[in-house]
Amino acid sequence: MKNTNNVLGKKHDIVLKQKQDNLISLLGKYMQEGLLIAFSGGVDSTFLVWAAMQASKQYQGKVKSITSASASLAKQEKIDVENIINLTKMPHSWIISKELDNSHYLQNDANRCYHCKSELFNKMESLAKKENFTYLAYGYTISDEGDVRPGHNAALQRGVIAPLHECGFTKEEIRQCLLQESLPFHDKPATPCLSSRIMTGVAIDKEKLDHINQIELLIKQQGINLVRARLCAIQTGALFVRIETTVQDMPLVLQIQKQLSQLVQSFGYLWVTLDLQGYKQGGGNL
């Protein structure tokens, strides 16, 4: 049985290496006409940026990554972006996106991500025309097919390519590749924007995003990596904060119960709760 597992493991590694080689070759073709990559600092786009730099070494061509310095980007994510750019030597630019000037985005309905990605891709299109890039790319994967992704509709409307999806990568395979290449973030939790912490239907503004960022930073100081500070509303419209983390890390949150409560109430929210069901993807919709 052990030998069978070893054989299957080796076959999987060979298939994964072939996918990686295919991705690098594909990116090499795209960058012959100029490739502009949306880089969020998350696991998927980190792998895409790394693979693009490997392609650049083999095929030359023109490649660059961009990151939106939006108020919805957590401070730690900005640090992670800079670290990966320094590590890979990828040409990079920060852009200022203005989704917070869009009333449709601020109302925070089911199409919020569509408006956000539309703003990002519009900015990328402008930069591509200015700097002569033909292709725009972002980190959509096979694993994303099962989720509701309004932002992907924005990509499809604008012809933004998804090389990771084109080469058949799942999120788990991407994490394996990062680990095998001794790259950081292979175990980094999913890191959606801060706006995703606000319950659907509760209006977004810069002040709320800053509050969420501060609350999560306080909790992360306890050594907790996976945390969501969900901003929720009761029937009267008053707001409270629901903390989600792993069951294992809940005791660490309780250790700062007093400090956390004081911070949340200083922002004018009713109270803070700890969700005993633990972290759940898409919890901002609950």
N, C-alpha and C positions, 0 to 999 in steps of 0.2 A: 504493500500500500504506500509505504514511504517512497519507494522508487517511482511509483506511478505519479505521486504528487510532485516529485522533483522534475519528472519529464514534462508534466503539464505546466509547471512553473517556468521551465526553460522555454517551452513553446510560447507561453504568454509574453515572456521577455522579448523573444524574437519578433513577435507580431507588433509589440509596442515600439520596439526599435525601428521597425519598418514604417510604422505610422509617423514616427518622429522624423525619419529621413524624408518621407513623402511631404511632410509639412514644410521642412526646410527647403526642399526643392520647389514646392508651390510658391512659397514666399519669395524665393529667388526670382521666379518668373514675374511675379507682381511688381517687385521693386525695380525691374528694368524700366518700367514706366512711372515709377514713383509710388511709394506705399506710405500712407499716413495712418497710424494706429492710435485708437483711443485706448489710453492706459489709465485704469482706475486705481491700480495698486493692489487689486485682488489677485487671487491665485490664478485664474484663467488668463487674465491679460498679462500677468507677470510671465507666464510660460510663453505667451505669444510674443512678447517683447524679446525674451531670451532667444527664442527660435529665430526671430527676424535678424538678430545680430549674428547668429550662426550662419544664416543665409547670406548676410552681407559679406562675411569673410570669404565665403565660397564663390558667390556670384557677383559681388560688387553691387552696383545699382544704387538706388536712392531710397532711404527709409528714415522715418522720423516718428516719434510718438508725441502725443499731446495729452494733457490732463486738465480738466476743468477745475479751477480754484473757486468752486461754489461754496456758499455758506452751508450747504448740505453735506460737504465733505468733512469728515471728522479730522481733528488735528493729527491724530496718530496715523491716519491714512496718508496725509501729506508727507509725514516723515518716512513712511514706508515707500512711497513713490520715489522720493529723493534717494533712498538707500539702493533701490533696484536700478535706478538710472546710473548711479555712481558705479555699481557693480558691473552692469552690462555695457557701459559706455554708449548707451543708446542716445542719439540726438533727441532732444526733448524740448518742448515749450509748454509753459503754463498759459491757459487762456481763461478769460473771465466770461463765464456764461451768465445769462440773465434770466433764468427761468423764474426767479423770484419777482420779476417784473411782469410775469404772465398771470393774469387773473385766473385762467383755467387751471394752471398748475397749483396756485395757492388754494383753490377750493378743495383740493385733495380728494378727488373722486377716483373711480377705478382706472381712469386714464392718466393719472399723474405721471407715471413713468413714460408714457408716450410723449407728453409735453416736454419732459426733461431731456429725453434722448433726441427729440426733434431739435431742441435748442443746441445740444452738443453737436449733432451732425451738421446743422446749418453753419455753425462756427467752423467746423472742420472743412466743409465745402468751400467756405470763403478763403481759408488758409491754403487749401489745396490749389485753388485757382491762382492765388498770389505767388505760391512757391512751386508751381508746376508738379503737383502730385496727381496721378490719374486715379489711383485706388484708395478708398477709405476702408478700414477694417476695424472690427471689434471682437471681443472675446466670447461670442455665442458658441455654445457647445451642444453635442447630442443630448446631454442630460437636461438641457433647458427646454427641450421639446415638450416635456410633460407639464411645464408650468404655464400659467397665464402670463404672457410677456408682451404687454402693449408697446414696450420699447423696441421690441423686435419688428413690430409693424412699421415703426418710424424708419428702421434700417432698411427694410424691404422697399419702402416707398422711395428711398434715396439711392438704392443700389449699393448700400454698404455691404461689403463682403464679410464672411465669417469663416476664415481659414480653418479654425479648430473644428468646426462643424463639418466643413468640406472634407476634412481628413478623417472624420469619424471619431473624434476624441470625446470621451466621457470625462466628467470632473474627477472621478477616481483615477483614471489613467493619467490625467494631467498631474495630479498630486504624486503619483508614482514616478513620473518622469522627473519632476522637480527633485524628488528625493534621490533618485539614481544619479542625477547630475550634481548632487550636493549643493543645491540651490535653496535659499531660504523660502519660507512661507508654504512649504509642502503640507504643513499641518495647521496653517492659518485658518481660523473660522471664516465662514462667509461674512462679507463686510458690505452690506447694502448701505445706501446713503442714509443720513440722519432723518430725512423726511419719511423714510419707511417706518420709523418708530411712532409716527403720529397716526392715530386711529383714523381710518377712512372717514371722511366727512368733517373732521376737525381741521379748521383752516391752518395753513402753514404760514409762519413768519420767521424772520431771522432770530427774534428773541427766543422763541420756542426751541429752535435748533441749537442755539447756544446753551440753553438750559439742559437739553438732553446731553450735549457733549460734556458739560461739566459734571453731570450726575454719573455718566458712564466712566469718566476719568477717575472720579473718586472711588468707584467700585473696583476699577482695574488696578488701583494702587494696592489692593489687597492680594494681588497676584492672580486675578481672575481674567482669563482671556476672552471667554464667551459670555457676553452680557448684553441685554437690550433694556433700555429704559423706555418703556412704552407710555406715551402720553394718551390718556383715555378720557372720555367724557361720560358724565352721568346724564340722566334725562333733563335736568335743569340746564345743562350746558357747562356746568362747573367741571374743572379738570382735575385729574389725579394721575399719579405715576404708578405703573405696574412694572416691577423688576422681573425679568426672566434671566435665568442662568441655569447651569447644570445642577442636578440634585446634589452632586458631590460638593459644589461650591456654595451652596446655600448657607452653611454655617459661617462662611467667611463674610457673607453679606450681613448676617445678623450681628456679627462682631462690631459693625459700624452703624448699627440701627439708629442710635441717637444722632450721630453726625449726619447720616443720610436723611433722616426725617427733618432735621433743622434746615438742611440745604434745600430740600424740596419745598418746604413751607415758606422759606425765604423768597422763593420764586412766585409765591401766591397760589400754589396748588393745594388742594384739600388735604391730601395724605399720600403716603407711599405704601404700596403693598408688595409682597413677595409671592409670585405665582408658584404654588407648590407643585404644579404639574411640570414645571421646568421649562426650558427654552423650547420654543416651537417656531419653525419657519412660517413666516406670514402672520405672526402674532399681532401685528399692527392692525389687522383686519378684524380682530375679535373684540 
